[in-house]
Amino acid sequence: MAPRIRPLTKDDVAPEVRRLLEQAERAFGQPLASTGIQAYAPPILEASRALGAAPARSGTLPASLRPLVCLRVAQMAGCPF
């Protein structure tokens, strides 16, 4: 399903936001529509990235368990992972 809002690309954004889009592309192998849409509001993009990184930084979950938790949450939400 195509997003209703056109995701921004690296060519559409300021250099500091471009860096975030490039990091997401490296992490996932392709640009994610959600990242491109959040790029319309850089503070939201940065907050989303911080929220996504919080479990790893917290030290609460063992590193070997984090990918399994992410996979299960994605399955429950109906998202590809």
C-alpha positions in Angstrom: 0.0 0.0 0.0 1.4 3.4 -1.0 1.5 6.1 1.6 -0.9 9.0 1.2 1.9 11.5 1.9 4.9 11.4 -0.4 8.0 10.4 1.6 10.9 12.8 1.3 14.1 11.6 -0.2 17.7 12.4 0.6 17.5 15.0 -2.2 14.5 16.8 -0.7 15.9 17.5 2.8 18.6 19.6 4.6 22.0 17.9 5.2 21.3 17.1 8.8 18.1 15.3 8.0 19.8 13.6 5.0 22.3 12.0 7.4 19.3 10.4 9.3 17.7 9.2 6.1 21.0 7.6 5.0 21.5 5.9 8.4 18.0 4.4 8.2 18.7 3.3 4.6 21.9 1.5 5.7 20.1 -0.1 8.6 17.2 -1.5 6.6 18.7 -1.8 3.2 16.3 0.6 1.6 14.6 3.9 2.3 11.6 3.4 4.6 8.4 5.3 3.8 7.9 6.1 7.5 11.3 7.7 7.8 10.7 9.8 4.7 7.3 10.9 6.0 8.8 11.8 9.4 11.4 13.9 7.6 8.8 16.5 7.1 9.1 17.3 10.8 12.8 16.7 11.8 12.0 16.8 15.6 9.5 14.0 15.1 12.1 12.0 13.1 14.7 12.4 15.8 12.3 11.5 18.5 11.2 8.4 16.7 14.8 7.3 16.2 15.4 7.9 19.9 12.4 5.8 20.8 13.4 3.0 18.6 17.0 3.0 20.0 15.8 3.1 23.7 15.6 -0.6 24.3 19.2 -1.2 23.1 20.5 1.7 25.3 18.5 0.7 28.3 20.5 -2.5 28.8 17.3 -4.2 30.1 17.1 -6.8 27.3 20.1 -9.0 26.5 21.5 -8.2 23.0 20.6 -11.7 21.8 17.0 -11.2 22.7 16.4 -7.7 21.2 16.0 -8.9 17.5 13.5 -11.6 18.6 11.5 -9.0 20.5 11.5 -6.6 17.5 10.4 -9.5 15.2 7.5 -10.5 17.5 6.3 -6.9 17.9 6.4 -6.4 14.1 4.4 -9.7 13.7 1.8 -8.5 16.2 1.5 -5.1 14.5 1.3 -6.7 11.1 4.5 -5.0 9.9 7.3 -6.6 7.8 10.6 -6.9 9.6 
